[in-house]
Amino acid sequence: MKAYQLGAQTGLASLTPTTRPDPVAGPGEAVLKVRLVSLNNRDIQVLEGRYGAKKAEDRIPLSEGVGEVVAVAPGVTAVAPGDRVIFPHFAAWTDGAFGYFAFAADYGITHDGWLAEFIRVPAAALVKVPAELSDEQVAPLSASALTAWHAVVEVGQVKPGDLVLALGTGGVAIWALKIAKAAGARVAITSSSDTKLAQARALGADITINYATHPDWEAELLRETGGAGADIVVETGGQGTLAKSIGAAAVNGRIVLIAVGAADGPLPNYGTIIGKNLTIKGIAAGSRAMLARLVRAVAAQGIVPEIDRVFPFDQAREALEYLKSGSHVGKVMIKLG
């Protein structure tokens, strides 16, 4: 099969086309023919050697997509050839509380990922896709959308009338916007681009703040909300923005930490965390059970992803370069076949 591998991980140019034998399903496994793949910021971090220790150079990257089952091991009954399926990149986390065990089976990191014609995966991790949902609707659900779902619904416990604050217009932020609006909540979005803020308003954002124009954007959010602040903060900026997110949060607000990166300072505003009785929780994507709930919500609510651009398989490196440029709003994808 045709595939790409990580290579030396010194930059996007490390991504290398290769060929591999077609995978064969082992005990409890299924083999999928890859149909559509979705890119995420961590794919760039991996190729640049910034996502923990360097991975095996022959690792096939990318962590979310949609495929069609073409083979299953004897005894596998949950899925069958012909089923369209997706799965969370933490394939061993099927339900229940998160544990470090999830990191041992992280597809695209510890195991070969989606950037190939076929992928082999534990059948127990797979979620069947309803016929009414297109490949484009489900391919971007397993990483950034699942992370946003975990933040807004599972941790944030969003309810109608809540204000959800999402930082930036990346994949997690746009999905947080869509999921929150489907739940009847209001949404605030920050960006340094007026063009991207206009796009966010077109997608339903109720409050948009340009943090280049308003460096104290937390004060601007409080002004816009009459001092109330945000009930749920999807914190994608890391410690560089956490102090402002704390300031922007409502009393009894929930701040959900998303960003993974180098620590750039001590935890700020410790007294404010206590004074506001905030819940600040770091999360790592989500489980198979969460993904199944997300799929049901997408089908029931008719949620459609924001897709910026789709590249052909032989332009995978160009797709990653486009993602890194930051000029996108919504998902960047790679189509096979």
C-alpha positions as CSV (number, residue, x, y, z in Angstrom):
1,M,0.0,0.0,0.0
2,K,1.0,3.6,-0.4
3,A,1.7,5.5,2.8
4,Y,3.7,8.3,4.4
5,Q,6.1,8.0,7.3
6,L,7.4,10.6,9.8
7,G,11.1,10.4,8.9
8,A,13.6,12.4,11.0
9,Q,11.0,14.8,12.4
10,T,13.1,17.9,11.8
11,G,10.2,19.7,10.0
12,L,7.4,19.2,7.6
13,A,9.9,18.2,4.9
14,S,10.6,15.0,7.0
15,L,7.3,13.6,5.8
16,T,8.3,10.8,3.4
17,P,6.2,8.8,0.9
18,T,6.8,5.1,1.2
19,T,5.2,1.7,0.4
20,R,4.2,-1.0,2.9
21,P,2.7,-4.5,2.7
22,D,-1.1,-4.3,3.1
23,P,-1.9,-4.8,6.8
24,V,-3.6,-8.1,8.0
25,A,-6.1,-8.2,10.8
26,G,-4.7,-10.0,13.9
27,P,-6.8,-11.2,16.8
28,G,-9.6,-8.8,17.7
29,E,-8.6,-6.4,14.9
30,A,-10.1,-4.9,11.7
31,V,-8.5,-3.5,8.6
32,L,-9.9,-0.3,7.1
33,K,-9.6,1.1,3.7
34,V,-8.9,4.8,4.3
35,R,-11.4,7.2,2.6
36,L,-10.8,10.7,4.1
37,V,-8.2,11.9,6.6
38,S,-8.3,15.1,8.8
39,L,-5.3,17.1,10.0
40,N,-4.6,18.5,13.4
41,N,-2.0,20.8,14.9
42,R,-0.3,18.0,16.8
43,D,0.6,16.4,13.5
44,I,2.7,19.5,12.8
45,Q,4.3,19.3,16.3
46,V,5.2,15.6,15.7
47,L,6.9,16.3,12.4
48,E,8.8,19.2,13.9
49,G,10.0,17.0,16.9
50,R,8.0,19.1,19.4
51,Y,5.5,16.5,20.6
52,G,7.4,14.7,23.4
53,A,10.2,12.4,22.4
54,K,10.7,11.7,18.7
55,K,8.7,8.8,17.3
56,A,9.9,5.9,15.3
57,E,11.0,7.3,11.9
58,D,8.9,4.7,10.1
59,R,5.7,5.6,12.0
60,I,2.7,6.4,9.7
61,P,1.3,9.7,11.0
62,L,-2.2,11.4,11.5
63,S,-4.8,10.5,14.1
64,E,-8.3,10.9,12.6
65,G,-10.2,9.9,9.5
66,V,-13.0,7.7,8.2
67,G,-12.6,4.3,6.6
68,E,-14.4,1.3,5.3
69,V,-13.9,-2.1,6.9
70,V,-12.4,-4.5,4.4
71,A,-11.4,-7.4,6.7
72,V,-11.9,-8.5,10.3
73,A,-10.3,-11.2,12.3
74,P,-12.2,-14.4,13.1
75,G,-14.5,-13.9,16.0
76,V,-15.0,-10.1,15.4
77,T,-18.8,-9.4,15.2
78,A,-19.1,-5.8,16.2
79,V,-18.2,-4.6,12.6
80,A,-18.2,-6.3,9.2
81,P,-16.7,-5.6,5.8
82,G,-18.5,-2.7,4.2
83,D,-19.2,-0.8,7.4
84,R,-18.0,2.8,7.5
85,V,-16.2,3.5,10.8
86,I,-14.2,6.0,12.8
87,F,-12.3,5.5,16.1
88,P,-10.7,7.7,18.8
89,H,-7.0,8.0,18.5
90,F,-6.7,6.7,22.1
91,A,-7.9,3.4,20.9
92,A,-7.7,1.5,24.2
93,W,-9.8,4.1,26.0
94,T,-13.3,2.7,25.3
95,D,-15.2,4.1,28.3
96,G,-14.9,5.2,31.9
97,A,-12.3,7.5,33.4
98,F,-9.1,8.5,31.7
99,G,-5.9,6.7,32.7
100,Y,-2.3,6.7,31.6
101,F,-3.0,3.4,29.8
102,A,-4.6,5.5,27.0
103,F,-1.2,6.9,25.9
104,A,0.1,3.4,25.2
105,A,-2.2,3.1,22.1
106,D,-2.2,6.5,20.5
107,Y,-2.7,6.0,16.7
108,G,-0.4,8.2,14.7
109,I,1.9,8.4,17.7
110,T,2.6,5.0,19.2
111,H,0.9,3.1,16.4
112,D,0.6,3.6,12.7
113,G,-2.0,6.2,11.8
114,W,-4.3,7.2,9.0
115,L,-1.9,8.6,6.3
116,A,-2.0,5.4,4.3
117,E,-4.3,3.4,2.0
118,F,-5.1,1.0,4.9
119,I,-5.1,1.1,8.7
120,R,-5.3,-1.8,11.2
121,V,-7.1,-1.1,14.5
122,P,-8.7,-2.9,17.4
123,A,-12.3,-3.7,16.4
124,A,-13.5,-2.8,19.9
125,A,-12.5,0.9,19.3
126,L,-14.6,1.3,16.2
127,V,-17.7,3.4,16.0
128,K,-20.0,2.7,13.0
129,V,-21.1,5.7,11.0
130,P,-24.8,6.3,10.3
131,A,-25.7,6.2,6.6
132,E,-27.1,9.7,6.7
133,L,-23.7,11.2,7.7
134,S,-21.2,11.9,4.9
135,D,-17.4,11.2,5.1
136,E,-16.9,14.9,5.4
137,Q,-19.1,15.0,8.5
138,V,-17.4,12.2,10.4
139,A,-13.7,12.3,9.3
140,P,-12.9,15.2,11.6
141,L,-14.8,13.9,14.7
142,S,-12.2,11.8,16.4
143,A,-9.6,14.4,17.6
144,S,-10.5,18.1,17.6
145,A,-14.2,17.6,17.6
146,L,-14.1,14.9,20.3
147,T,-11.8,17.1,22.4
148,A,-14.3,20.0,22.0
149,W,-17.2,17.7,22.9
150,H,-15.3,16.5,26.0
151,A,-14.6,20.1,27.1
152,V,-18.0,21.6,26.4
153,V,-20.4,18.7,27.1
154,E,-18.7,16.1,29.3
155,V,-16.7,18.5,31.5
156,G,-18.4,21.8,30.9
157,Q,-22.0,20.3,31.2
158,V,-23.2,23.0,28.8
159,K,-26.8,24.0,29.0
160,P,-29.0,26.5,27.1
161,G,-28.1,30.1,27.9
162,D,-24.5,29.3,29.0
163,L,-21.7,31.4,27.5
164,V,-18.9,29.3,26.1
165,L,-15.6,31.1,25.4
166,A,-13.3,29.5,22.8
167,L,-9.9,31.0,22.1
168,G,-8.9,31.3,18.4
169,T,-10.4,29.8,15.3
170,G,-8.6,26.5,15.2
171,G,-10.2,23.1,14.9
172,V,-11.1,22.7,18.6
173,A,-12.4,26.2,18.9
174,I,-14.7,26.0,15.8
175,W,-16.0,22.6,17.0
176,A,-16.7,24.1,20.4
177,L,-18.6,26.8,18.7
178,K,-20.8,24.4,16.7
179,I,-21.4,22.0,19.6
180,A,-22.2,24.8,22.0
181,K,-24.7,26.4,19.6
182,A,-26.4,23.1,19.0
183,A,-26.9,22.9,22.8
184,G,-28.5,26.3,22.9
185,A,-25.6,28.1,24.4
186,R,-24.0,31.5,23.4
187,V,-20.4,31.6,22.2
188,A,-17.6,34.1,22.4
189,I,-14.6,33.7,20.1
190,T,-11.2,35.5,20.1
191,S,-8.8,36.0,17.2
192,S,-6.3,38.6,16.0
193,S,-7.9,38.5,12.5
194,D,-11.1,40.5,11.8
195,T,-11.7,38.3,8.7
196,K,-11.7,35.2,10.9
197,L,-13.9,36.8,13.4
198,A,-16.4,37.7,10.7
199,Q,-16.3,34.0,9.7
200,A,-16.9,33.0,13.3
201,R,-19.9,35.3,13.4
202,A,-21.2,33.8,10.2
203,L,-21.0,30.4,12.0
204,G,-23.1,31.7,14.9
205,A,-20.6,33.3,17.3
206,D,-22.5,35.8,19.5
207,I,-19.4,37.8,20.8
208,T,-16.2,38.2,18.9
209,I,-13.1,40.0,20.2
210,N,-9.9,40.9,18.4
211,Y,-7.2,40.4,20.9
212,A,-4.8,42.5,18.8
213,T,-7.2,45.5,19.1
214,H,-8.1,44.5,22.7
215,P,-5.0,43.1,24.4
216,D,-7.0,43.0,27.7
217,W,-9.6,40.8,25.9
218,E,-10.8,39.3,29.2
219,A,-11.9,42.8,30.3
220,E,-13.6,43.3,27.0
221,L,-15.5,40.0,27.4
222,L,-16.6,41.1,30.9
223,R,-17.7,44.4,29.5
224,E,-19.7,42.7,26.7
225,T,-21.4,40.4,29.3
226,G,-22.1,43.1,31.9
227,G,-19.5,41.6,34.2
228,A,-20.9,38.1,34.1
229,G,-18.1,36.4,32.2
230,A,-18.0,32.9,30.5
231,D,-19.5,29.8,32.1
232,I,-17.2,27.5,30.1
233,V,-13.8,28.4,28.8
234,V,-12.2,26.1,26.2
235,E,-8.6,27.1,27.0
236,T,-6.4,26.3,23.9
237,G,-3.7,28.9,24.6
238,G,-1.9,27.3,27.5
239,Q,-0.2,29.3,30.3
240,G,0.2,32.2,28.0
241,T,-3.5,32.9,28.1
242,L,-4.6,31.1,31.2
243,A,-4.5,34.2,33.4
244,K,-6.8,36.0,31.1
245,S,-9.1,33.0,30.8
246,I,-9.4,33.0,34.6
247,G,-10.2,36.7,34.5
248,A,-12.8,36.1,31.8
249,A,-14.6,33.2,33.7
250,A,-17.9,33.5,35.4
251,V,-18.4,32.7,39.1
252,N,-18.6,28.9,39.2
253,G,-17.1,28.8,35.7
254,R,-15.5,25.8,34.2
255,I,-12.1,26.2,32.5
256,V,-11.0,23.2,30.4
257,L,-7.3,23.1,29.5
258,I,-6.6,21.8,26.0
259,A,-3.2,23.1,24.9
260,V,-0.2,20.8,25.2
261,G,3.1,22.6,25.1
262,A,6.1,23.8,27.1
263,A,5.3,25.4,30.4
264,D,6.1,29.1,30.1
265,G,5.6,30.2,33.6
266,P,4.1,29.4,37.1
267,L,0.4,28.9,37.4
268,P,-1.1,32.4,37.6
269,N,-4.0,33.8,39.5
270,Y,-4.1,31.0,42.1
271,G,-6.2,33.1,44.5
272,T,-8.7,33.8,41.8
273,I,-9.2,30.1,41.2
274,I,-10.2,29.7,44.8
275,G,-12.2,32.9,45.0
276,K,-14.3,32.0,42.0
277,N,-14.5,28.3,42.9
278,L,-13.4,27.4,39.4
279,T,-13.0,24.0,38.0
280,I,-9.9,23.8,35.9
281,K,-9.4,20.4,34.2
282,G,-6.9,19.2,31.7
283,I,-8.3,16.6,29.2
284,A,-6.8,14.3,26.6
285,A,-9.2,13.9,23.7
286,G,-11.9,11.4,24.7
287,S,-13.1,7.8,24.9
288,R,-14.8,5.5,22.4
289,A,-18.1,6.0,24.4
290,M,-17.8,9.8,24.2
291,L,-17.2,9.5,20.4
292,A,-20.3,7.4,20.1
293,R,-22.3,10.1,21.9
294,L,-20.8,12.8,19.7
295,V,-21.8,10.8,16.5
296,R,-25.4,10.5,17.8
297,A,-25.5,14.3,18.5
298,V,-24.1,15.1,15.0
299,A,-26.7,12.9,13.4
300,A,-29.6,14.2,15.6
301,Q,-28.7,17.9,15.3
302,G,-27.4,17.9,11.7
303,I,-24.1,19.4,12.7
304,V,-21.9,20.0,9.7
305,P,-18.2,20.6,10.0
306,E,-16.4,23.6,8.7
307,I,-14.1,22.3,6.0
308,D,-11.5,24.8,4.7
309,R,-9.7,22.7,2.1
310,V,-9.3,19.1,0.9
311,F,-6.0,18.0,-0.6
312,P,-5.2,14.9,-2.7
313,F,-3.1,12.1,-1.1
314,D,0.0,13.0,-3.1
315,Q,-0.1,16.5,-1.7
316,A,0.0,15.5,2.0
317,R,3.0,17.7,2.7
318,E,1.4,20.7,1.1
319,A,-1.7,20.1,3.2
320,L,0.4,20.2,6.4
321,E,2.2,23.4,5.2
322,Y,-1.2,25.0,4.6
323,L,-2.4,24.0,8.1
324,K,0.8,25.4,9.6
325,S,0.3,28.7,7.7
326,G,-2.7,29.4,10.0
327,S,-4.8,30.8,7.1
328,H,-7.5,28.2,7.5
329,V,-10.8,28.3,9.4
330,G,-12.1,24.8,10.1
331,K,-10.6,21.5,9.0
332,V,-7.9,20.7,6.5
333,M,-8.3,17.2,5.0
334,I,-6.6,14.7,2.7
335,K,-8.8,12.5,0.4
336,L,-7.7,9.1,-0.7
337,G,-9.1,7.4,-3.9
